[in-house]
Structure formats: C-alpha cells, structure tokens
C-alpha cells in the first residue's frame, strides 16, 4: 500500500521547514506542490491558470480546493497519482479541517498519516514577520481561523516551538513506518 503524509496546521506552524527536514533526511519523501492561481509566493507551488483549474474541476480531478490570500490552491489527483506511482511519499500541506476528509476519501487506497503541526500564536507571529512578506495581518487572521484537529483526526501532533525540524521529521518518519511497515 502506498503511503502519504498530510501536514496540517496554520500559517507559520512549520509545514515548509519540517518538510525540508523530512525530504533532506529521507529521499522517499517529496513535497506535493499544490496548483496555485494568484499572486504571492510561488516557490512551493505549481503555478497555473484559471482555465487549467476549470478543466480539472470539470473532469473531477480536484481533490481539494481553497481560496486564501487572493489566490486559489488546488490538490489535484493527476499530480498525486504521478507521485504515488513513482514510489514517492507525498507530503501535502493543508490548513482546513474539511480538507483532510476530502483527501482521504478521494484517495482511499493510500495509507495516510495525518500530522498536526502547531505552535503558539506569538511564535507564529514572529516567524511571519521574519519572512518579510508584508502580509502579517492576513496570515495571523488565517492562523486564528485554523481549527485544531479533533483527537481522532491526527495520527501525530507536534508543537514546532518545542521540537527542532529534524526531530519533527524523525517523529513523522516513525509514524509513517508504524502505520505501513513496508514503507
């Protein structure tokens, strides 16, 4: 059975940093780069057009879609399947509770490990300010709007203010291995 990881959490909870540590520690893991239409940061996304999103939408190939920061973000089935067929362990970044069930239900043949990353709001604010993206208010509003997961929704919870990225990555690797020992 294929494995994949959902890193769930608010802005600045450490999704990018932990993913970087995870992929550096184990080349089997790879960031799932969501499709994005809109302005802002581009480095961790596959930039596309509204027409391409519409085509995916009409063919039923979108597993999850959300809008935030004047942009649209999409988890698409073709890219996820491509990663899984290449024996990669995709790492998806999500920030809405509903997205977890949508992804798990949309691809039930995968062993999903859901990890909730969290940190205190003041730590998130410092991280956001240190990025220098000039959107602190919008990101803190998103932080405030991000719900915590229910106890049965997360396989692992990590406070990234208490664990280094390397420690977090190792905890995730162990969680994935315990759920799917052949990974």
Biotite code that builds the C-alpha atoms (Angstrom):
import biotite.structure as struc

atoms = struc.array([
    struc.Atom([0.000, 0.000, 0.000], chain_id="A", res_id=1, res_name="UNK", atom_name="CA", element="C"),
    struc.Atom([1.269, 3.480, -0.847], chain_id="A", res_id=2, res_name="UNK", atom_name="CA", element="C"),
    struc.Atom([1.850, 5.985, 1.936], chain_id="A", res_id=3, res_name="UNK", atom_name="CA", element="C"),
    struc.Atom([1.369, 9.749, 2.054], chain_id="A", res_id=4, res_name="UNK", atom_name="CA", element="C"),
    struc.Atom([1.573, 12.436, 4.721], chain_id="A", res_id=5, res_name="UNK", atom_name="CA", element="C"),
    struc.Atom([-0.746, 15.325, 5.473], chain_id="A", res_id=6, res_name="UNK", atom_name="CA", element="C"),
    struc.Atom([0.903, 18.155, 7.389], chain_id="A", res_id=7, res_name="UNK", atom_name="CA", element="C"),
    struc.Atom([-1.974, 20.145, 8.824], chain_id="A", res_id=8, res_name="UNK", atom_name="CA", element="C"),
    struc.Atom([-1.630, 23.448, 10.578], chain_id="A", res_id=9, res_name="UNK", atom_name="CA", element="C"),
    struc.Atom([-1.997, 27.206, 10.475], chain_id="A", res_id=10, res_name="UNK", atom_name="CA", element="C"),
    struc.Atom([0.386, 29.591, 8.732], chain_id="A", res_id=11, res_name="UNK", atom_name="CA", element="C"),
    struc.Atom([3.897, 29.556, 10.244], chain_id="A", res_id=12, res_name="UNK", atom_name="CA", element="C"),
    struc.Atom([3.337, 26.306, 12.120], chain_id="A", res_id=13, res_name="UNK", atom_name="CA", element="C"),
    struc.Atom([6.350, 24.862, 10.308], chain_id="A", res_id=14, res_name="UNK", atom_name="CA", element="C"),
    struc.Atom([4.947, 22.951, 7.331], chain_id="A", res_id=15, res_name="UNK", atom_name="CA", element="C"),
    struc.Atom([7.660, 24.112, 4.895], chain_id="A", res_id=16, res_name="UNK", atom_name="CA", element="C"),
    struc.Atom([10.502, 23.828, 7.402], chain_id="A", res_id=17, res_name="UNK", atom_name="CA", element="C"),
    struc.Atom([9.500, 20.367, 8.598], chain_id="A", res_id=18, res_name="UNK", atom_name="CA", element="C"),
    struc.Atom([9.014, 19.192, 5.007], chain_id="A", res_id=19, res_name="UNK", atom_name="CA", element="C"),
    struc.Atom([12.500, 20.445, 4.133], chain_id="A", res_id=20, res_name="UNK", atom_name="CA", element="C"),
    struc.Atom([13.929, 18.459, 7.065], chain_id="A", res_id=21, res_name="UNK", atom_name="CA", element="C"),
    struc.Atom([11.894, 15.383, 6.147], chain_id="A", res_id=22, res_name="UNK", atom_name="CA", element="C"),
    struc.Atom([12.951, 15.381, 2.493], chain_id="A", res_id=23, res_name="UNK", atom_name="CA", element="C"),
    struc.Atom([16.585, 16.018, 3.472], chain_id="A", res_id=24, res_name="UNK", atom_name="CA", element="C"),
    struc.Atom([16.533, 13.083, 5.896], chain_id="A", res_id=25, res_name="UNK", atom_name="CA", element="C"),
    struc.Atom([14.795, 10.643, 3.543], chain_id="A", res_id=26, res_name="UNK", atom_name="CA", element="C"),
    struc.Atom([14.620, 10.999, -0.236], chain_id="A", res_id=27, res_name="UNK", atom_name="CA", element="C"),
    struc.Atom([11.469, 8.854, -0.387], chain_id="A", res_id=28, res_name="UNK", atom_name="CA", element="C"),
    struc.Atom([9.516, 11.886, 0.852], chain_id="A", res_id=29, res_name="UNK", atom_name="CA", element="C"),
    struc.Atom([8.642, 14.736, -1.508], chain_id="A", res_id=30, res_name="UNK", atom_name="CA", element="C"),
    struc.Atom([6.591, 17.897, -1.199], chain_id="A", res_id=31, res_name="UNK", atom_name="CA", element="C"),
    struc.Atom([3.300, 17.742, -3.072], chain_id="A", res_id=32, res_name="UNK", atom_name="CA", element="C"),
    struc.Atom([3.304, 21.108, -4.806], chain_id="A", res_id=33, res_name="UNK", atom_name="CA", element="C"),
    struc.Atom([-0.279, 22.323, -4.956], chain_id="A", res_id=34, res_name="UNK", atom_name="CA", element="C"),
    struc.Atom([-1.512, 24.144, -8.032], chain_id="A", res_id=35, res_name="UNK", atom_name="CA", element="C"),
    struc.Atom([-1.884, 27.871, -7.457], chain_id="A", res_id=36, res_name="UNK", atom_name="CA", element="C"),
    struc.Atom([-3.560, 30.695, -9.326], chain_id="A", res_id=37, res_name="UNK", atom_name="CA", element="C"),
    struc.Atom([-2.804, 34.140, -7.941], chain_id="A", res_id=38, res_name="UNK", atom_name="CA", element="C"),
    struc.Atom([-0.058, 36.358, -6.688], chain_id="A", res_id=39, res_name="UNK", atom_name="CA", element="C"),
    struc.Atom([2.333, 35.937, -3.804], chain_id="A", res_id=40, res_name="UNK", atom_name="CA", element="C"),
    struc.Atom([4.835, 33.228, -3.050], chain_id="A", res_id=41, res_name="UNK", atom_name="CA", element="C"),
    struc.Atom([5.471, 30.778, -5.892], chain_id="A", res_id=42, res_name="UNK", atom_name="CA", element="C"),
    struc.Atom([8.393, 28.588, -4.791], chain_id="A", res_id=43, res_name="UNK", atom_name="CA", element="C"),
    struc.Atom([6.407, 25.722, -3.279], chain_id="A", res_id=44, res_name="UNK", atom_name="CA", element="C"),
    struc.Atom([3.577, 25.712, -5.823], chain_id="A", res_id=45, res_name="UNK", atom_name="CA", element="C"),
    struc.Atom([2.919, 24.733, -9.415], chain_id="A", res_id=46, res_name="UNK", atom_name="CA", element="C"),
    struc.Atom([1.660, 27.978, -10.882], chain_id="A", res_id=47, res_name="UNK", atom_name="CA", element="C"),
    struc.Atom([-1.208, 27.611, -13.336], chain_id="A", res_id=48, res_name="UNK", atom_name="CA", element="C"),
    struc.Atom([-4.176, 29.440, -14.856], chain_id="A", res_id=49, res_name="UNK", atom_name="CA", element="C"),
    struc.Atom([-7.858, 29.647, -14.005], chain_id="A", res_id=50, res_name="UNK", atom_name="CA", element="C"),
    struc.Atom([-8.641, 27.858, -17.288], chain_id="A", res_id=51, res_name="UNK", atom_name="CA", element="C"),
    struc.Atom([-6.497, 24.892, -16.272], chain_id="A", res_id=52, res_name="UNK", atom_name="CA", element="C"),
    struc.Atom([-8.199, 24.760, -12.869], chain_id="A", res_id=53, res_name="UNK", atom_name="CA", element="C"),
    struc.Atom([-11.605, 24.887, -14.589], chain_id="A", res_id=54, res_name="UNK", atom_name="CA", element="C"),
    struc.Atom([-10.604, 21.954, -16.814], chain_id="A", res_id=55, res_name="UNK", atom_name="CA", element="C"),
    struc.Atom([-9.534, 19.893, -13.792], chain_id="A", res_id=56, res_name="UNK", atom_name="CA", element="C"),
    struc.Atom([-12.708, 20.857, -11.968], chain_id="A", res_id=57, res_name="UNK", atom_name="CA", element="C"),
    struc.Atom([-14.952, 19.788, -14.864], chain_id="A", res_id=58, res_name="UNK", atom_name="CA", element="C"),
    struc.Atom([-13.140, 16.452, -15.237], chain_id="A", res_id=59, res_name="UNK", atom_name="CA", element="C"),
    struc.Atom([-13.488, 15.692, -11.499], chain_id="A", res_id=60, res_name="UNK", atom_name="CA", element="C"),
    struc.Atom([-9.718, 15.704, -10.908], chain_id="A", res_id=61, res_name="UNK", atom_name="CA", element="C"),
    struc.Atom([-9.675, 18.137, -7.976], chain_id="A", res_id=62, res_name="UNK", atom_name="CA", element="C"),
    struc.Atom([-9.449, 16.513, -4.559], chain_id="A", res_id=63, res_name="UNK", atom_name="CA", element="C"),
    struc.Atom([-9.380, 19.773, -2.590], chain_id="A", res_id=64, res_name="UNK", atom_name="CA", element="C"),
    struc.Atom([-9.602, 23.447, -3.441], chain_id="A", res_id=65, res_name="UNK", atom_name="CA", element="C"),
    struc.Atom([-9.492, 26.540, -1.298], chain_id="A", res_id=66, res_name="UNK", atom_name="CA", element="C"),
    struc.Atom([-9.052, 30.272, -1.691], chain_id="A", res_id=67, res_name="UNK", atom_name="CA", element="C"),
    struc.Atom([-6.937, 32.435, 0.580], chain_id="A", res_id=68, res_name="UNK", atom_name="CA", element="C"),
    struc.Atom([-4.661, 35.479, 0.242], chain_id="A", res_id=69, res_name="UNK", atom_name="CA", element="C"),
    struc.Atom([-6.338, 36.398, -3.069], chain_id="A", res_id=70, res_name="UNK", atom_name="CA", element="C"),
    struc.Atom([-5.232, 33.088, -4.597], chain_id="A", res_id=71, res_name="UNK", atom_name="CA", element="C"),
    struc.Atom([-6.720, 29.651, -5.340], chain_id="A", res_id=72, res_name="UNK", atom_name="CA", element="C"),
    struc.Atom([-4.907, 26.499, -4.200], chain_id="A", res_id=73, res_name="UNK", atom_name="CA", element="C"),
    struc.Atom([-5.669, 23.009, -5.550], chain_id="A", res_id=74, res_name="UNK", atom_name="CA", element="C"),
    struc.Atom([-4.749, 19.429, -4.687], chain_id="A", res_id=75, res_name="UNK", atom_name="CA", element="C"),
    struc.Atom([-5.167, 17.574, -7.966], chain_id="A", res_id=76, res_name="UNK", atom_name="CA", element="C"),
    struc.Atom([-5.472, 13.835, -8.481], chain_id="A", res_id=77, res_name="UNK", atom_name="CA", element="C"),
    struc.Atom([-3.159, 13.573, -11.545], chain_id="A", res_id=78, res_name="UNK", atom_name="CA", element="C"),
    struc.Atom([-0.115, 15.013, -9.727], chain_id="A", res_id=79, res_name="UNK", atom_name="CA", element="C"),
    struc.Atom([-0.792, 12.954, -6.600], chain_id="A", res_id=80, res_name="UNK", atom_name="CA", element="C"),
    struc.Atom([-1.129, 9.768, -8.662], chain_id="A", res_id=81, res_name="UNK", atom_name="CA", element="C"),
    struc.Atom([2.088, 10.602, -10.517], chain_id="A", res_id=82, res_name="UNK", atom_name="CA", element="C"),
    struc.Atom([3.979, 10.933, -7.247], chain_id="A", res_id=83, res_name="UNK", atom_name="CA", element="C"),
    struc.Atom([2.495, 7.738, -5.822], chain_id="A", res_id=84, res_name="UNK", atom_name="CA", element="C"),
    struc.Atom([3.273, 5.747, -8.970], chain_id="A", res_id=85, res_name="UNK", atom_name="CA", element="C"),
    struc.Atom([6.882, 6.902, -8.694], chain_id="A", res_id=86, res_name="UNK", atom_name="CA", element="C"),
    struc.Atom([7.084, 5.317, -5.243], chain_id="A", res_id=87, res_name="UNK", atom_name="CA", element="C"),
    struc.Atom([7.391, 8.703, -3.595], chain_id="A", res_id=88, res_name="UNK", atom_name="CA", element="C"),
    struc.Atom([5.733, 9.534, -0.279], chain_id="A", res_id=89, res_name="UNK", atom_name="CA", element="C"),
    struc.Atom([3.887, 12.790, -0.982], chain_id="A", res_id=90, res_name="UNK", atom_name="CA", element="C"),
    struc.Atom([3.760, 15.392, 1.783], chain_id="A", res_id=91, res_name="UNK", atom_name="CA", element="C"),
    struc.Atom([0.651, 17.573, 1.462], chain_id="A", res_id=92, res_name="UNK", atom_name="CA", element="C"),
    struc.Atom([0.284, 20.905, 3.260], chain_id="A", res_id=93, res_name="UNK", atom_name="CA", element="C"),
    struc.Atom([-3.288, 21.602, 4.364], chain_id="A", res_id=94, res_name="UNK", atom_name="CA", element="C"),
    struc.Atom([-4.910, 24.133, 6.647], chain_id="A", res_id=95, res_name="UNK", atom_name="CA", element="C"),
    struc.Atom([-8.638, 23.382, 6.668], chain_id="A", res_id=96, res_name="UNK", atom_name="CA", element="C"),
    struc.Atom([-10.153, 20.555, 8.720], chain_id="A", res_id=97, res_name="UNK", atom_name="CA", element="C"),
    struc.Atom([-12.500, 19.601, 5.860], chain_id="A", res_id=98, res_name="UNK", atom_name="CA", element="C"),
    struc.Atom([-9.552, 19.076, 3.527], chain_id="A", res_id=99, res_name="UNK", atom_name="CA", element="C"),
    struc.Atom([-8.352, 16.024, 5.435], chain_id="A", res_id=100, res_name="UNK", atom_name="CA", element="C"),
    struc.Atom([-11.532, 14.007, 4.891], chain_id="A", res_id=101, res_name="UNK", atom_name="CA", element="C"),
    struc.Atom([-11.738, 15.193, 1.279], chain_id="A", res_id=102, res_name="UNK", atom_name="CA", element="C"),
    struc.Atom([-8.228, 13.923, 0.545], chain_id="A", res_id=103, res_name="UNK", atom_name="CA", element="C"),
    struc.Atom([-8.563, 10.684, 2.495], chain_id="A", res_id=104, res_name="UNK", atom_name="CA", element="C"),
    struc.Atom([-11.944, 9.907, 0.925], chain_id="A", res_id=105, res_name="UNK", atom_name="CA", element="C"),
    struc.Atom([-10.762, 10.882, -2.556], chain_id="A", res_id=106, res_name="UNK", atom_name="CA", element="C"),
    struc.Atom([-7.750, 8.549, -2.413], chain_id="A", res_id=107, res_name="UNK", atom_name="CA", element="C"),
    struc.Atom([-8.724, 5.743, -0.013], chain_id="A", res_id=108, res_name="UNK", atom_name="CA", element="C"),
    struc.Atom([-6.160, 3.288, -1.376], chain_id="A", res_id=109, res_name="UNK", atom_name="CA", element="C"),
    struc.Atom([-3.363, 5.274, 0.280], chain_id="A", res_id=110, res_name="UNK", atom_name="CA", element="C"),
    struc.Atom([-2.222, 4.895, 3.897], chain_id="A", res_id=111, res_name="UNK", atom_name="CA", element="C"),
    struc.Atom([-2.478, 8.498, 5.085], chain_id="A", res_id=112, res_name="UNK", atom_name="CA", element="C"),
    struc.Atom([-0.550, 9.738, 8.116], chain_id="A", res_id=113, res_name="UNK", atom_name="CA", element="C"),
    struc.Atom([-2.018, 12.998, 9.369], chain_id="A", res_id=114, res_name="UNK", atom_name="CA", element="C"),
    struc.Atom([0.303, 15.205, 11.400], chain_id="A", res_id=115, res_name="UNK", atom_name="CA", element="C"),
    struc.Atom([-0.948, 18.328, 13.133], chain_id="A", res_id=116, res_name="UNK", atom_name="CA", element="C"),
    struc.Atom([1.790, 20.947, 13.395], chain_id="A", res_id=117, res_name="UNK", atom_name="CA", element="C"),
    struc.Atom([1.169, 23.747, 15.842], chain_id="A", res_id=118, res_name="UNK", atom_name="CA", element="C"),
    struc.Atom([2.964, 26.487, 17.733], chain_id="A", res_id=119, res_name="UNK", atom_name="CA", element="C"),
    struc.Atom([1.855, 29.331, 19.993], chain_id="A", res_id=120, res_name="UNK", atom_name="CA", element="C"),
    struc.Atom([0.415, 32.344, 18.161], chain_id="A", res_id=121, res_name="UNK", atom_name="CA", element="C"),
    struc.Atom([3.248, 34.628, 19.298], chain_id="A", res_id=122, res_name="UNK", atom_name="CA", element="C"),
    struc.Atom([5.784, 32.204, 17.795], chain_id="A", res_id=123, res_name="UNK", atom_name="CA", element="C"),
    struc.Atom([3.806, 32.166, 14.547], chain_id="A", res_id=124, res_name="UNK", atom_name="CA", element="C"),
    struc.Atom([3.709, 35.964, 14.511], chain_id="A", res_id=125, res_name="UNK", atom_name="CA", element="C"),
    struc.Atom([7.487, 36.180, 14.914], chain_id="A", res_id=126, res_name="UNK", atom_name="CA", element="C"),
    struc.Atom([8.002, 33.624, 12.137], chain_id="A", res_id=127, res_name="UNK", atom_name="CA", element="C"),
    struc.Atom([5.618, 35.503, 9.828], chain_id="A", res_id=128, res_name="UNK", atom_name="CA", element="C"),
    struc.Atom([7.320, 38.845, 10.487], chain_id="A", res_id=129, res_name="UNK", atom_name="CA", element="C"),
    struc.Atom([10.748, 37.262, 9.917], chain_id="A", res_id=130, res_name="UNK", atom_name="CA", element="C"),
    struc.Atom([9.632, 36.104, 6.456], chain_id="A", res_id=131, res_name="UNK", atom_name="CA", element="C"),
    struc.Atom([9.265, 39.734, 5.396], chain_id="A", res_id=132, res_name="UNK", atom_name="CA", element="C"),
    struc.Atom([6.284, 39.066, 3.143], chain_id="A", res_id=133, res_name="UNK", atom_name="CA", element="C"),
    struc.Atom([4.369, 42.119, 4.399], chain_id="A", res_id=134, res_name="UNK", atom_name="CA", element="C"),
    struc.Atom([1.162, 40.150, 4.945], chain_id="A", res_id=135, res_name="UNK", atom_name="CA", element="C"),
    struc.Atom([1.358, 39.574, 8.692], chain_id="A", res_id=136, res_name="UNK", atom_name="CA", element="C"),
    struc.Atom([-2.235, 40.633, 9.395], chain_id="A", res_id=137, res_name="UNK", atom_name="CA", element="C"),
    struc.Atom([-3.680, 38.325, 6.735], chain_id="A", res_id=138, res_name="UNK", atom_name="CA", element="C"),
    struc.Atom([-1.577, 35.373, 7.885], chain_id="A", res_id=139, res_name="UNK", atom_name="CA", element="C"),
    struc.Atom([-2.482, 35.930, 11.548], chain_id="A", res_id=140, res_name="UNK", atom_name="CA", element="C"),
    struc.Atom([-6.148, 36.106, 10.560], chain_id="A", res_id=141, res_name="UNK", atom_name="CA", element="C"),
    struc.Atom([-5.693, 32.753, 8.809], chain_id="A", res_id=142, res_name="UNK", atom_name="CA", element="C"),
    struc.Atom([-3.845, 31.428, 11.886], chain_id="A", res_id=143, res_name="UNK", atom_name="CA", element="C"),
    struc.Atom([-6.816, 32.482, 14.048], chain_id="A", res_id=144, res_name="UNK", atom_name="CA", element="C"),
    struc.Atom([-9.270, 30.824, 11.625], chain_id="A", res_id=145, res_name="UNK", atom_name="CA", element="C"),
    struc.Atom([-7.430, 27.482, 11.568], chain_id="A", res_id=146, res_name="UNK", atom_name="CA", element="C"),
    struc.Atom([-9.181, 24.984, 13.811], chain_id="A", res_id=147, res_name="UNK", atom_name="CA", element="C"),
    struc.Atom([-7.335, 22.401, 15.848], chain_id="A", res_id=148, res_name="UNK", atom_name="CA", element="C"),
    struc.Atom([-7.981, 18.801, 14.831], chain_id="A", res_id=149, res_name="UNK", atom_name="CA", element="C"),
    struc.Atom([-10.204, 16.527, 16.880], chain_id="A", res_id=150, res_name="UNK", atom_name="CA", element="C"),
    struc.Atom([-8.345, 13.755, 18.774], chain_id="A", res_id=151, res_name="UNK", atom_name="CA", element="C"),
    struc.Atom([-9.295, 11.126, 16.173], chain_id="A", res_id=152, res_name="UNK", atom_name="CA", element="C"),
    struc.Atom([-8.193, 13.253, 13.201], chain_id="A", res_id=153, res_name="UNK", atom_name="CA", element="C"),
    struc.Atom([-4.444, 13.330, 13.844], chain_id="A", res_id=154, res_name="UNK", atom_name="CA", element="C"),
    struc.Atom([-2.043, 10.399, 13.973], chain_id="A", res_id=155, res_name="UNK", atom_name="CA", element="C"),
    struc.Atom([0.627, 12.665, 15.442], chain_id="A", res_id=156, res_name="UNK", atom_name="CA", element="C"),
    struc.Atom([0.724, 16.155, 16.961], chain_id="A", res_id=157, res_name="UNK", atom_name="CA", element="C"),
    struc.Atom([3.901, 18.227, 17.053], chain_id="A", res_id=158, res_name="UNK", atom_name="CA", element="C"),
    struc.Atom([4.449, 21.606, 18.703], chain_id="A", res_id=159, res_name="UNK", atom_name="CA", element="C"),
    struc.Atom([7.145, 23.002, 16.414], chain_id="A", res_id=160, res_name="UNK", atom_name="CA", element="C"),
    struc.Atom([8.210, 25.517, 19.045], chain_id="A", res_id=161, res_name="UNK", atom_name="CA", element="C"),
    struc.Atom([9.305, 22.584, 21.233], chain_id="A", res_id=162, res_name="UNK", atom_name="CA", element="C"),
    struc.Atom([10.881, 20.294, 18.615], chain_id="A", res_id=163, res_name="UNK", atom_name="CA", element="C"),
    struc.Atom([13.527, 21.002, 16.011], chain_id="A", res_id=164, res_name="UNK", atom_name="CA", element="C"),
    struc.Atom([12.684, 20.388, 12.354], chain_id="A", res_id=165, res_name="UNK", atom_name="CA", element="C"),
    struc.Atom([14.950, 17.304, 12.405], chain_id="A", res_id=166, res_name="UNK", atom_name="CA", element="C"),
    struc.Atom([13.184, 15.910, 15.499], chain_id="A", res_id=167, res_name="UNK", atom_name="CA", element="C"),
    struc.Atom([9.813, 16.582, 13.898], chain_id="A", res_id=168, res_name="UNK", atom_name="CA", element="C"),
    struc.Atom([10.888, 14.859, 10.685], chain_id="A", res_id=169, res_name="UNK", atom_name="CA", element="C"),
    struc.Atom([12.040, 11.781, 12.590], chain_id="A", res_id=170, res_name="UNK", atom_name="CA", element="C"),
    struc.Atom([8.756, 11.607, 14.524], chain_id="A", res_id=171, res_name="UNK", atom_name="CA", element="C"),
    struc.Atom([6.866, 11.730, 11.206], chain_id="A", res_id=172, res_name="UNK", atom_name="CA", element="C"),
    struc.Atom([9.044, 9.017, 9.649], chain_id="A", res_id=173, res_name="UNK", atom_name="CA", element="C"),
    struc.Atom([8.401, 6.799, 12.673], chain_id="A", res_id=174, res_name="UNK", atom_name="CA", element="C"),
    struc.Atom([4.641, 7.438, 12.490], chain_id="A", res_id=175, res_name="UNK", atom_name="CA", element="C"),
    struc.Atom([4.529, 6.551, 8.800], chain_id="A", res_id=176, res_name="UNK", atom_name="CA", element="C"),
    struc.Atom([6.592, 3.409, 9.398], chain_id="A", res_id=177, res_name="UNK", atom_name="CA", element="C"),
    struc.Atom([4.341, 2.290, 12.257], chain_id="A", res_id=178, res_name="UNK", atom_name="CA", element="C"),
    struc.Atom([1.233, 2.645, 10.073], chain_id="A", res_id=179, res_name="UNK", atom_name="CA", element="C"),
    struc.Atom([2.698, 0.993, 6.994], chain_id="A", res_id=180, res_name="UNK", atom_name="CA", element="C"),
    struc.Atom([5.794, -1.061, 7.907], chain_id="A", res_id=181, res_name="UNK", atom_name="CA", element="C"),
    struc.Atom([6.593, -1.896, 4.264], chain_id="A", res_id=182, res_name="UNK", atom_name="CA", element="C"),
    struc.Atom([7.214, 1.806, 3.521], chain_id="A", res_id=183, res_name="UNK", atom_name="CA", element="C"),
])
